[in-house]
Amino acid sequence: MNTPVMATYGHGTENDFLIIFDALEEISLSADQVAALCNRQTGIGADGVIRITRPDGKWFMDYRNADGSLAEMCGNGIRVMARYLVARGHQNEGLFPIQTRDGAKYLRVPADGDISVNMGQVTDEGDIVTVSVNGNEYAARHISIGNPHAVAFLEDLDTVGSLALAPLVNPASIYPAGVNVEFVEIESNDTLIMRVHERGSGETRSCGTGTCAVALAATIHTRGHLPARWIIKPPGGTLIVDIDGHSNATLTGPAVLLEDHDITSYLTL
């Protein structure tokens, strides 16, 4: 490649990403290349890669997990992408949509400060599954928000232990493409603490879709009715989730851009 290919590193509540601007769709990413970029020992390191394209004149988030697998949506990632578009002059601040594999998501993006994204409908699928990790088993609720989640409530989040390995979920047939697993402790009547193991990425510091899944599960678990607002604290920071009476979720939180990296050598692997 004659012209260097650059990626911008950024994060939303420490859920971190590499942003590649490819509006003309000139870059092809393989799963191995994404995995090499995201490797924290030998690559740049990130929870995922976002390639920004613009088919039909509409912004599209081509999101890949750290192992190179495709994902439907990423609530923290889409905020970081929106911050990139505005900060780099590709998009005016204000309200605008970004297309994803889970459809269009509308974001409210100020010049500075927290970004809100309409995440769409969060659905309780009605299944109670079992999550096993470090020799312990927990009942979990099957929640969908374009991607699948299993949400388990605990009295003490510290008892979960390491999430380096993916928790086992039974019956596994409910999640043929894998699942994000959230462990939640209720801190107060409006605040939740959580940890998450994301499929394809491992334990992450935060998960946008996961916080929305947790918000609906907590509403069912403690209140039984919508609308609801929750303050949610993953290890990487604080997010706010509002769910209206029709189960549509809005996620609000920070998005930070840091440094640029030349990734040309990774694209020749």
ChimeraX commands (.cxc) that place a marker at each C-alpha (Angstrom):
marker #1 position 0.00,0.00,0.00 radius 0.5
marker #1 position 1.43,3.39,-1.02 radius 0.5
marker #1 position -0.71,5.49,1.31 radius 0.5
marker #1 position -0.62,4.58,5.02 radius 0.5
marker #1 position -3.87,3.28,6.47 radius 0.5
marker #1 position -4.63,4.90,9.80 radius 0.5
marker #1 position -6.85,3.81,12.67 radius 0.5
marker #1 position -7.99,5.97,15.58 radius 0.5
marker #1 position -8.01,4.44,19.05 radius 0.5
marker #1 position -10.89,5.43,21.33 radius 0.5
marker #1 position -13.19,4.16,24.03 radius 0.5
marker #1 position -16.59,4.46,25.68 radius 0.5
marker #1 position -16.36,3.74,29.44 radius 0.5
marker #1 position -13.08,1.92,28.67 radius 0.5
marker #1 position -14.70,-0.42,26.13 radius 0.5
marker #1 position -12.04,0.30,23.50 radius 0.5
marker #1 position -12.01,0.25,19.71 radius 0.5
marker #1 position -9.97,0.96,16.62 radius 0.5
marker #1 position -11.81,3.19,14.14 radius 0.5
marker #1 position -10.95,2.84,10.44 radius 0.5
marker #1 position -12.48,5.44,8.13 radius 0.5
marker #1 position -13.26,3.76,4.79 radius 0.5
marker #1 position -16.08,5.77,3.23 radius 0.5
marker #1 position -15.07,4.65,-0.28 radius 0.5
marker #1 position -14.89,0.97,0.82 radius 0.5
marker #1 position -11.32,0.44,-0.33 radius 0.5
marker #1 position -10.20,-1.65,2.65 radius 0.5
marker #1 position -10.92,-5.35,3.08 radius 0.5
marker #1 position -10.53,-6.73,6.61 radius 0.5
marker #1 position -10.10,-10.42,7.30 radius 0.5
marker #1 position -10.85,-12.01,10.66 radius 0.5
marker #1 position -7.12,-12.72,11.14 radius 0.5
marker #1 position -6.22,-9.07,10.50 radius 0.5
marker #1 position -8.80,-7.85,13.00 radius 0.5
marker #1 position -7.57,-10.35,15.60 radius 0.5
marker #1 position -3.97,-9.22,15.03 radius 0.5
marker #1 position -4.92,-5.56,15.46 radius 0.5
marker #1 position -6.87,-6.27,18.66 radius 0.5
marker #1 position -4.25,-8.52,20.25 radius 0.5
marker #1 position -3.09,-6.72,23.41 radius 0.5
marker #1 position 0.26,-8.50,23.53 radius 0.5
marker #1 position 1.40,-8.31,19.89 radius 0.5
marker #1 position -0.96,-5.76,18.27 radius 0.5
marker #1 position -2.36,-2.36,19.15 radius 0.5
marker #1 position -5.01,-3.84,21.45 radius 0.5
marker #1 position -8.76,-3.26,21.51 radius 0.5
marker #1 position -12.10,-4.93,22.20 radius 0.5
marker #1 position -13.09,-4.54,18.56 radius 0.5
marker #1 position -12.63,-2.81,15.22 radius 0.5
marker #1 position -15.11,-0.39,13.63 radius 0.5
marker #1 position -14.76,0.20,9.89 radius 0.5
marker #1 position -16.76,3.26,8.86 radius 0.5
marker #1 position -18.27,2.96,5.40 radius 0.5
marker #1 position -20.88,4.98,3.52 radius 0.5
marker #1 position -22.89,2.83,1.13 radius 0.5
marker #1 position -25.78,4.71,-0.52 radius 0.5
marker #1 position -24.68,7.89,1.22 radius 0.5
marker #1 position -25.52,6.53,4.70 radius 0.5
marker #1 position -23.00,5.96,7.48 radius 0.5
marker #1 position -22.57,2.25,8.29 radius 0.5
marker #1 position -20.81,0.68,11.27 radius 0.5
marker #1 position -18.99,-2.47,10.15 radius 0.5
marker #1 position -18.20,-3.83,13.61 radius 0.5
marker #1 position -15.92,-6.79,14.35 radius 0.5
marker #1 position -15.24,-8.41,17.72 radius 0.5
marker #1 position -11.65,-8.81,18.89 radius 0.5
marker #1 position -11.49,-12.33,17.43 radius 0.5
marker #1 position -12.55,-11.02,14.02 radius 0.5
marker #1 position -16.13,-12.28,14.15 radius 0.5
marker #1 position -18.96,-10.03,12.98 radius 0.5
marker #1 position -21.33,-8.45,15.49 radius 0.5
marker #1 position -24.76,-6.92,15.01 radius 0.5
marker #1 position -24.24,-3.80,17.10 radius 0.5
marker #1 position -22.14,-2.23,19.83 radius 0.5
marker #1 position -23.63,0.48,22.01 radius 0.5
marker #1 position -20.31,1.89,23.22 radius 0.5
marker #1 position -18.70,1.51,19.82 radius 0.5
marker #1 position -21.40,3.39,17.96 radius 0.5
marker #1 position -20.99,6.37,20.29 radius 0.5
marker #1 position -17.23,6.39,19.66 radius 0.5
marker #1 position -17.91,6.19,15.92 radius 0.5
marker #1 position -20.32,9.13,16.16 radius 0.5
marker #1 position -17.75,11.16,18.12 radius 0.5
marker #1 position -15.19,10.40,15.39 radius 0.5
marker #1 position -17.52,11.53,12.59 radius 0.5
marker #1 position -18.24,14.85,14.28 radius 0.5
marker #1 position -14.72,15.51,15.59 radius 0.5
marker #1 position -13.12,14.81,12.19 radius 0.5
marker #1 position -15.60,16.99,10.30 radius 0.5
marker #1 position -17.42,14.23,8.41 radius 0.5
marker #1 position -20.77,14.93,10.10 radius 0.5
marker #1 position -22.42,17.91,11.76 radius 0.5
marker #1 position -23.24,17.66,15.45 radius 0.5
marker #1 position -26.85,17.06,16.42 radius 0.5
marker #1 position -29.21,14.20,15.65 radius 0.5
marker #1 position -28.24,11.73,12.91 radius 0.5
marker #1 position -28.50,8.01,12.09 radius 0.5
marker #1 position -25.86,5.32,11.76 radius 0.5
marker #1 position -26.72,2.07,10.00 radius 0.5
marker #1 position -25.76,-1.21,11.70 radius 0.5
marker #1 position -26.38,-4.90,11.14 radius 0.5
marker #1 position -29.25,-4.40,13.59 radius 0.5
marker #1 position -30.76,-1.56,11.56 radius 0.5
marker #1 position -30.51,2.22,11.86 radius 0.5
marker #1 position -29.67,3.79,15.22 radius 0.5
marker #1 position -30.23,7.49,15.87 radius 0.5
marker #1 position -27.71,9.38,17.97 radius 0.5
marker #1 position -27.75,12.80,19.60 radius 0.5
marker #1 position -24.18,14.06,19.43 radius 0.5
marker #1 position -23.17,17.42,20.97 radius 0.5
marker #1 position -19.84,19.03,20.15 radius 0.5
marker #1 position -18.70,17.96,23.63 radius 0.5
marker #1 position -20.12,15.82,26.41 radius 0.5
marker #1 position -22.10,12.60,26.61 radius 0.5
marker #1 position -23.71,11.03,23.55 radius 0.5
marker #1 position -27.15,9.39,23.53 radius 0.5
marker #1 position -28.15,6.60,21.16 radius 0.5
marker #1 position -31.57,5.08,20.62 radius 0.5
marker #1 position -30.72,1.41,20.88 radius 0.5
marker #1 position -34.11,0.11,19.75 radius 0.5
marker #1 position -36.26,-2.46,21.46 radius 0.5
marker #1 position -34.96,-4.61,24.28 radius 0.5
marker #1 position -36.82,-7.91,24.49 radius 0.5
marker #1 position -37.29,-10.40,27.31 radius 0.5
marker #1 position -37.27,-13.71,25.45 radius 0.5
marker #1 position -38.86,-15.50,28.41 radius 0.5
marker #1 position -36.15,-18.12,28.83 radius 0.5
marker #1 position -34.43,-18.81,32.13 radius 0.5
marker #1 position -31.02,-20.33,31.51 radius 0.5
marker #1 position -28.18,-21.48,33.73 radius 0.5
marker #1 position -24.79,-19.78,33.66 radius 0.5
marker #1 position -21.80,-21.64,35.09 radius 0.5
marker #1 position -18.46,-20.00,35.94 radius 0.5
marker #1 position -15.65,-20.96,38.32 radius 0.5
marker #1 position -17.66,-23.86,39.73 radius 0.5
marker #1 position -20.74,-21.76,40.53 radius 0.5
marker #1 position -24.13,-21.79,38.79 radius 0.5
marker #1 position -26.51,-18.87,38.44 radius 0.5
marker #1 position -29.98,-18.51,36.97 radius 0.5
marker #1 position -29.96,-15.98,34.14 radius 0.5
marker #1 position -32.58,-14.27,31.98 radius 0.5
marker #1 position -32.42,-14.40,28.17 radius 0.5
marker #1 position -32.58,-10.82,26.84 radius 0.5
marker #1 position -32.21,-9.72,23.21 radius 0.5
marker #1 position -31.27,-6.31,21.87 radius 0.5
marker #1 position -30.24,-7.25,18.35 radius 0.5
marker #1 position -27.60,-9.47,19.92 radius 0.5
marker #1 position -28.17,-12.10,22.65 radius 0.5
marker #1 position -27.57,-11.71,26.39 radius 0.5
marker #1 position -27.83,-13.84,29.51 radius 0.5
marker #1 position -28.25,-11.69,32.64 radius 0.5
marker #1 position -27.62,-13.12,36.12 radius 0.5
marker #1 position -28.26,-11.32,39.44 radius 0.5
marker #1 position -25.97,-11.88,42.43 radius 0.5
marker #1 position -25.88,-10.67,46.01 radius 0.5
marker #1 position -22.13,-9.99,45.76 radius 0.5
marker #1 position -20.42,-9.39,42.42 radius 0.5
marker #1 position -17.02,-10.21,43.90 radius 0.5
marker #1 position -18.00,-13.89,44.14 radius 0.5
marker #1 position -17.96,-14.32,40.34 radius 0.5
marker #1 position -14.18,-14.57,40.14 radius 0.5
marker #1 position -12.25,-14.53,36.89 radius 0.5
marker #1 position -14.09,-14.11,33.58 radius 0.5
marker #1 position -11.04,-14.90,31.46 radius 0.5
marker #1 position -12.89,-17.90,30.05 radius 0.5
marker #1 position -16.39,-17.77,28.62 radius 0.5
marker #1 position -19.07,-18.87,31.12 radius 0.5
marker #1 position -20.96,-22.01,30.15 radius 0.5
marker #1 position -24.61,-21.46,29.35 radius 0.5
marker #1 position -27.22,-24.22,29.48 radius 0.5
marker #1 position -29.09,-24.98,27.30 radius 0.5
marker #1 position -26.49,-23.83,24.77 radius 0.5
marker #1 position -28.98,-24.39,21.94 radius 0.5
marker #1 position -30.70,-21.11,22.85 radius 0.5
marker #1 position -27.56,-19.26,21.73 radius 0.5
marker #1 position -26.31,-20.93,18.54 radius 0.5
marker #1 position -24.06,-17.95,17.70 radius 0.5
marker #1 position -22.77,-17.43,21.25 radius 0.5
marker #1 position -23.91,-15.03,23.96 radius 0.5
marker #1 position -22.84,-12.05,26.05 radius 0.5
marker #1 position -23.12,-12.86,29.75 radius 0.5
marker #1 position -23.72,-10.16,32.36 radius 0.5
marker #1 position -23.39,-10.51,36.13 radius 0.5
marker #1 position -25.25,-7.85,38.10 radius 0.5
marker #1 position -25.41,-6.60,41.69 radius 0.5
marker #1 position -28.18,-4.20,42.71 radius 0.5
marker #1 position -26.50,-1.29,44.52 radius 0.5
marker #1 position -29.67,0.76,45.16 radius 0.5
marker #1 position -33.18,1.21,43.81 radius 0.5
marker #1 position -31.83,3.01,40.72 radius 0.5
marker #1 position -28.19,1.87,40.43 radius 0.5
marker #1 position -26.65,-1.38,39.23 radius 0.5
marker #1 position -23.08,-2.69,39.20 radius 0.5
marker #1 position -22.13,-5.16,36.46 radius 0.5
marker #1 position -19.41,-7.23,34.84 radius 0.5
marker #1 position -19.63,-8.75,31.37 radius 0.5
marker #1 position -18.05,-11.44,29.26 radius 0.5
marker #1 position -18.62,-10.55,25.60 radius 0.5
marker #1 position -18.65,-13.27,22.97 radius 0.5
marker #1 position -15.62,-12.96,20.76 radius 0.5
marker #1 position -13.87,-10.45,23.05 radius 0.5
marker #1 position -13.71,-11.88,26.59 radius 0.5
marker #1 position -14.32,-9.77,29.68 radius 0.5
marker #1 position -14.57,-6.11,28.73 radius 0.5
marker #1 position -14.60,-2.97,30.82 radius 0.5
marker #1 position -18.09,-2.12,29.57 radius 0.5
marker #1 position -20.77,-3.23,27.09 radius 0.5
marker #1 position -23.40,-0.88,25.69 radius 0.5
marker #1 position -25.93,-3.46,24.57 radius 0.5
marker #1 position -25.20,-5.34,27.79 radius 0.5
marker #1 position -26.18,-2.37,29.94 radius 0.5
marker #1 position -29.50,-2.15,28.08 radius 0.5
marker #1 position -30.10,-5.87,28.59 radius 0.5
marker #1 position -29.24,-5.48,32.26 radius 0.5
marker #1 position -31.63,-2.51,32.59 radius 0.5
marker #1 position -34.59,-4.48,31.26 radius 0.5
marker #1 position -33.73,-7.57,33.32 radius 0.5
marker #1 position -33.40,-5.44,36.46 radius 0.5
marker #1 position -36.75,-3.77,35.78 radius 0.5
marker #1 position -38.43,-7.18,35.51 radius 0.5
marker #1 position -36.51,-8.44,38.54 radius 0.5
marker #1 position -37.33,-5.54,40.87 radius 0.5
marker #1 position -40.26,-3.51,39.51 radius 0.5
marker #1 position -42.20,-5.49,36.97 radius 0.5
marker #1 position -43.22,-2.49,34.88 radius 0.5
marker #1 position -41.87,0.13,32.48 radius 0.5
marker #1 position -40.77,2.89,31.95 radius 0.5
marker #1 position -37.52,2.79,33.88 radius 0.5
marker #1 position -34.23,4.61,34.25 radius 0.5
marker #1 position -31.08,2.95,35.59 radius 0.5
marker #1 position -27.61,4.21,36.42 radius 0.5
marker #1 position -25.30,1.35,35.50 radius 0.5
marker #1 position -21.68,0.97,36.58 radius 0.5
marker #1 position -19.52,-1.43,34.60 radius 0.5
marker #1 position -15.84,-1.43,35.64 radius 0.5
marker #1 position -15.00,1.24,33.06 radius 0.5
marker #1 position -17.34,4.02,34.14 radius 0.5
marker #1 position -20.99,5.03,34.38 radius 0.5
marker #1 position -23.79,4.80,31.80 radius 0.5
marker #1 position -27.47,5.75,31.94 radius 0.5
marker #1 position -30.16,3.61,30.34 radius 0.5
marker #1 position -33.74,4.84,29.86 radius 0.5
marker #1 position -36.37,2.31,28.74 radius 0.5
marker #1 position -39.74,3.67,27.68 radius 0.5
marker #1 position -43.13,2.02,28.01 radius 0.5
marker #1 position -42.67,0.20,24.70 radius 0.5
marker #1 position -39.33,-1.31,25.79 radius 0.5
marker #1 position -37.21,0.99,23.60 radius 0.5
marker #1 position -33.85,1.78,25.20 radius 0.5
marker #1 position -31.76,4.94,25.06 radius 0.5
marker #1 position -28.13,4.66,26.17 radius 0.5
marker #1 position -26.24,7.75,27.31 radius 0.5
marker #1 position -22.54,7.96,28.08 radius 0.5
marker #1 position -19.11,9.29,27.13 radius 0.5
marker #1 position -17.06,8.67,23.99 radius 0.5
marker #1 position -13.36,9.52,23.86 radius 0.5
marker #1 position -10.88,9.64,20.98 radius 0.5
marker #1 position -7.21,9.22,21.79 radius 0.5
marker #1 position -4.36,8.58,19.34 radius 0.5
marker #1 position -3.98,7.53,15.68 radius 0.5
marker #1 position -2.02,4.45,14.58 radius 0.5
marker #1 position -0.56,3.39,11.25 radius 0.5
marker #1 position -2.05,-0.07,10.68 radius 0.5
marker #1 position -0.74,-0.65,7.16 radius 0.5
marker #1 position 1.49,-3.56,8.15 radius 0.5
marker #1 position -1.44,-5.41,9.74 radius 0.5
marker #1 position -3.40,-5.28,6.48 radius 0.5
marker #1 position -0.70,-7.24,4.63 radius 0.5
marker #1 position -0.92,-10.24,6.95 radius 0.5
marker link #1:1,2 radius 0.2
marker link #1:2,3 radius 0.2
marker link #1:3,4 radius 0.2
marker link #1:4,5 radius 0.2
marker link #1:5,6 radius 0.2
marker link #1:6,7 radius 0.2
marker link #1:7,8 radius 0.2
marker link #1:8,9 radius 0.2
marker link #1:9,10 radius 0.2
marker link #1:10,11 radius 0.2
marker link #1:11,12 radius 0.2
marker link #1:12,13 radius 0.2
marker link #1:13,14 radius 0.2
marker link #1:14,15 radius 0.2
marker link #1:15,16 radius 0.2
marker link #1:16,17 radius 0.2
marker link #1:17,18 radius 0.2
marker link #1:18,19 radius 0.2
marker link #1:19,20 radius 0.2
marker link #1:20,21 radius 0.2
marker link #1:21,22 radius 0.2
marker link #1:22,23 radius 0.2
marker link #1:23,24 radius 0.2
marker link #1:24,25 radius 0.2
marker link #1:25,26 radius 0.2
marker link #1:26,27 radius 0.2
marker link #1:27,28 radius 0.2
marker link #1:28,29 radius 0.2
marker link #1:29,30 radius 0.2
marker link #1:30,31 radius 0.2
marker link #1:31,32 radius 0.2
marker link #1:32,33 radius 0.2
marker link #1:33,34 radius 0.2
marker link #1:34,35 radius 0.2
marker link #1:35,36 radius 0.2
marker link #1:36,37 radius 0.2
marker link #1:37,38 radius 0.2
marker link #1:38,39 radius 0.2
marker link #1:39,40 radius 0.2
marker link #1:40,41 radius 0.2
marker link #1:41,42 radius 0.2
marker link #1:42,43 radius 0.2
marker link #1:43,44 radius 0.2
marker link #1:44,45 radius 0.2
marker link #1:45,46 radius 0.2
marker link #1:46,47 radius 0.2
marker link #1:47,48 radius 0.2
marker link #1:48,49 radius 0.2
marker link #1:49,50 radius 0.2
marker link #1:50,51 radius 0.2
marker link #1:51,52 radius 0.2
marker link #1:52,53 radius 0.2
marker link #1:53,54 radius 0.2
marker link #1:54,55 radius 0.2
marker link #1:55,56 radius 0.2
marker link #1:56,57 radius 0.2
marker link #1:57,58 radius 0.2
marker link #1:58,59 radius 0.2
marker link #1:59,60 radius 0.2
marker link #1:60,61 radius 0.2
marker link #1:61,62 radius 0.2
marker link #1:62,63 radius 0.2
marker link #1:63,64 radius 0.2
marker link #1:64,65 radius 0.2
marker link #1:65,66 radius 0.2
marker link #1:66,67 radius 0.2
marker link #1:67,68 radius 0.2
marker link #1:68,69 radius 0.2
marker link #1:69,70 radius 0.2
marker link #1:70,71 radius 0.2
marker link #1:71,72 radius 0.2
marker link #1:72,73 radius 0.2
marker link #1:73,74 radius 0.2
marker link #1:74,75 radius 0.2
marker link #1:75,76 radius 0.2
marker link #1:76,77 radius 0.2
marker link #1:77,78 radius 0.2
marker link #1:78,79 radius 0.2
marker link #1:79,80 radius 0.2
marker link #1:80,81 radius 0.2
marker link #1:81,82 radius 0.2
marker link #1:82,83 radius 0.2
marker link #1:83,84 radius 0.2
marker link #1:84,85 radius 0.2
marker link #1:85,86 radius 0.2
marker link #1:86,87 radius 0.2
marker link #1:87,88 radius 0.2
marker link #1:88,89 radius 0.2
marker link #1:89,90 radius 0.2
marker link #1:90,91 radius 0.2
marker link #1:91,92 radius 0.2
marker link #1:92,93 radius 0.2
marker link #1:93,94 radius 0.2
marker link #1:94,95 radius 0.2
marker link #1:95,96 radius 0.2
marker link #1:96,97 radius 0.2
marker link #1:97,98 radius 0.2
marker link #1:98,99 radius 0.2
marker link #1:99,100 radius 0.2
marker link #1:100,101 radius 0.2
marker link #1:101,102 radius 0.2
marker link #1:102,103 radius 0.2
marker link #1:103,104 radius 0.2
marker link #1:104,105 radius 0.2
marker link #1:105,106 radius 0.2
marker link #1:106,107 radius 0.2
marker link #1:107,108 radius 0.2
marker link #1:108,109 radius 0.2
marker link #1:109,110 radius 0.2
marker link #1:110,111 radius 0.2
marker link #1:111,112 radius 0.2
marker link #1:112,113 radius 0.2
marker link #1:113,114 radius 0.2
marker link #1:114,115 radius 0.2
marker link #1:115,116 radius 0.2
marker link #1:116,117 radius 0.2
marker link #1:117,118 radius 0.2
marker link #1:118,119 radius 0.2
marker link #1:119,120 radius 0.2
marker link #1:120,121 radius 0.2
marker link #1:121,122 radius 0.2
marker link #1:122,123 radius 0.2
marker link #1:123,124 radius 0.2
marker link #1:124,125 radius 0.2
marker link #1:125,126 radius 0.2
marker link #1:126,127 radius 0.2
marker link #1:127,128 radius 0.2
marker link #1:128,129 radius 0.2
marker link #1:129,130 radius 0.2
marker link #1:130,131 radius 0.2
marker link #1:131,132 radius 0.2
marker link #1:132,133 radius 0.2
marker link #1:133,134 radius 0.2
marker link #1:134,135 radius 0.2
marker link #1:135,136 radius 0.2
marker link #1:136,137 radius 0.2
marker link #1:137,138 radius 0.2
marker link #1:138,139 radius 0.2
marker link #1:139,140 radius 0.2
marker link #1:140,141 radius 0.2
marker link #1:141,142 radius 0.2
marker link #1:142,143 radius 0.2
marker link #1:143,144 radius 0.2
marker link #1:144,145 radius 0.2
marker link #1:145,146 radius 0.2
marker link #1:146,147 radius 0.2
marker link #1:147,148 radius 0.2
marker link #1:148,149 radius 0.2
marker link #1:149,150 radius 0.2
marker link #1:150,151 radius 0.2
marker link #1:151,152 radius 0.2
marker link #1:152,153 radius 0.2
marker link #1:153,154 radius 0.2
marker link #1:154,155 radius 0.2
marker link #1:155,156 radius 0.2
marker link #1:156,157 radius 0.2
marker link #1:157,158 radius 0.2
marker link #1:158,159 radius 0.2
marker link #1:159,160 radius 0.2
marker link #1:160,161 radius 0.2
marker link #1:161,162 radius 0.2
marker link #1:162,163 radius 0.2
marker link #1:163,164 radius 0.2
marker link #1:164,165 radius 0.2
marker link #1:165,166 radius 0.2
marker link #1:166,167 radius 0.2
marker link #1:167,168 radius 0.2
marker link #1:168,169 radius 0.2
marker link #1:169,170 radius 0.2
marker link #1:170,171 radius 0.2
marker link #1:171,172 radius 0.2
marker link #1:172,173 radius 0.2
marker link #1:173,174 radius 0.2
marker link #1:174,175 radius 0.2
marker link #1:175,176 radius 0.2
marker link #1:176,177 radius 0.2
marker link #1:177,178 radius 0.2
marker link #1:178,179 radius 0.2
marker link #1:179,180 radius 0.2
marker link #1:180,181 radius 0.2
marker link #1:181,182 radius 0.2
marker link #1:182,183 radius 0.2
marker link #1:183,184 radius 0.2
marker link #1:184,185 radius 0.2
marker link #1:185,186 radius 0.2
marker link #1:186,187 radius 0.2
marker link #1:187,188 radius 0.2
marker link #1:188,189 radius 0.2
marker link #1:189,190 radius 0.2
marker link #1:190,191 radius 0.2
marker link #1:191,192 radius 0.2
marker link #1:192,193 radius 0.2
marker link #1:193,194 radius 0.2
marker link #1:194,195 radius 0.2
marker link #1:195,196 radius 0.2
marker link #1:196,197 radius 0.2
marker link #1:197,198 radius 0.2
marker link #1:198,199 radius 0.2
marker link #1:199,200 radius 0.2
marker link #1:200,201 radius 0.2
marker link #1:201,202 radius 0.2
marker link #1:202,203 radius 0.2
marker link #1:203,204 radius 0.2
marker link #1:204,205 radius 0.2
marker link #1:205,206 radius 0.2
marker link #1:206,207 radius 0.2
marker link #1:207,208 radius 0.2
marker link #1:208,209 radius 0.2
marker link #1:209,210 radius 0.2
marker link #1:210,211 radius 0.2
marker link #1:211,212 radius 0.2
marker link #1:212,213 radius 0.2
marker link #1:213,214 radius 0.2
marker link #1:214,215 radius 0.2
marker link #1:215,216 radius 0.2
marker link #1:216,217 radius 0.2
marker link #1:217,218 radius 0.2
marker link #1:218,219 radius 0.2
marker link #1:219,220 radius 0.2
marker link #1:220,221 radius 0.2
marker link #1:221,222 radius 0.2
marker link #1:222,223 radius 0.2
marker link #1:223,224 radius 0.2
marker link #1:224,225 radius 0.2
marker link #1:225,226 radius 0.2
marker link #1:226,227 radius 0.2
marker link #1:227,228 radius 0.2
marker link #1:228,229 radius 0.2
marker link #1:229,230 radius 0.2
marker link #1:230,231 radius 0.2
marker link #1:231,232 radius 0.2
marker link #1:232,233 radius 0.2
marker link #1:233,234 radius 0.2
marker link #1:234,235 radius 0.2
marker link #1:235,236 radius 0.2
marker link #1:236,237 radius 0.2
marker link #1:237,238 radius 0.2
marker link #1:238,239 radius 0.2
marker link #1:239,240 radius 0.2
marker link #1:240,241 radius 0.2
marker link #1:241,242 radius 0.2
marker link #1:242,243 radius 0.2
marker link #1:243,244 radius 0.2
marker link #1:244,245 radius 0.2
marker link #1:245,246 radius 0.2
marker link #1:246,247 radius 0.2
marker link #1:247,248 radius 0.2
marker link #1:248,249 radius 0.2
marker link #1:249,250 radius 0.2
marker link #1:250,251 radius 0.2
marker link #1:251,252 radius 0.2
marker link #1:252,253 radius 0.2
marker link #1:253,254 radius 0.2
marker link #1:254,255 radius 0.2
marker link #1:255,256 radius 0.2
marker link #1:256,257 radius 0.2
marker link #1:257,258 radius 0.2
marker link #1:258,259 radius 0.2
marker link #1:259,260 radius 0.2
marker link #1:260,261 radius 0.2
marker link #1:261,262 radius 0.2
marker link #1:262,263 radius 0.2
marker link #1:263,264 radius 0.2
marker link #1:264,265 radius 0.2
marker link #1:265,266 radius 0.2
marker link #1:266,267 radius 0.2
marker link #1:267,268 radius 0.2
marker link #1:268,269 radius 0.2
view
